[in-house]
Amino acid sequence: MENNRQITAQQLMKKLSEAMFYVNDLKLYLDTHPEDSRALRMFDEACKNSEACREAFEKRFYPLMACSSDCDKEWEWLVGVWPSQKMA
C-alpha cells in the first residue's frame, strides 16, 4: 500500500476492487487446476494483498463489513457510503 502519499477513499476502493477481482480470477483457475502449486502461491499472496487493501480502507475511512465495525465505542456500521450511493 502507498504509505507516504494522500490517497482518497475512491482510490483505495479501486485498489480493493482490483485485488478482489484478481483473487476471484485465481479462484476460478484453481477450480479447474487444483494442483497448480504456482497458482496456489499466487492465490495466497493475492488474498493477503486484498486483506491489506481492505484493512487500509477500513482504518482510514469506515468499515466495509458489519463484523469489521469497532463496537466497543459505538455502532459504526451506518457510517460511510452505502452501496446504492455514489462515491465522491
HUVENVEN-V798918 format. One record per pair of residues at least 24 apart in sequence whose C-alpha atoms are under 8 Angstrom apart, sorted by the first residue. I is the first residue (numbers start at 1). GAP is how many residues later the second one is. Records with the same first field share a line. If there is no record, write none. Layout:
I = GAP + GAP
//
This chain:
1 = 51 + 52 + 55
9 = 48 + 52
10 = 77 + 78
12 = 41 + 44 + 45
13 = 44
15 = 38
16 = 34 + 37 + 38
19 = 27 + 28 + 30 + 31 + 34
20 = 27 + 30
22 = 24
23 = 24 + 27
//
